[in-house]
Amino acid sequence: MNVPSELLYSKDHEWVQLTGTTARIGITDFAQDALGDVVFVQAPTVGTSVNSGDSISEVESTKSVSDIYAPVTGVVSSANEALDADPSLINSDPYGNGWICEIEVSSHIDTSHLLSASAYSEFVAG
């Protein structure tokens, strides 16, 4: 299982990459593996205000449909349009081209509920 050390993780299996006040969001390698082959991604609507914990997207796989939750509060600033044509990017490159959306956060980013790579690895192992 791949768990990049530079990212933060939610207990709902989303990852967060913070760059300034922009949070890029995707699902973890663990989550994509559990889902199986991803066949559809409902992208969040750009401009939508979201609160941490809100359902912002759905990922449909050959096994199930799963909600994707916002790990931070802010406004959806972009969605990965490449997933419209190729939702399997979530399986093949979950931390790269398989990202789901970006959220522009306020000046104060609350990451206290997010896990480090080592804590997330322990969480999924236990």
Protein Blocks (a to p, Z undefined) as FASTA:
>chain_A
ZZdfkbccdfkopacddehjaccddddfklmmmnopafbdcdddehiacdehiafbdcdd
fkbccddddfbgcddfbdcfklmmmmmlmmmmmmlmmpfbdcdddfbdcfklpccfklmm
mmmmZZ
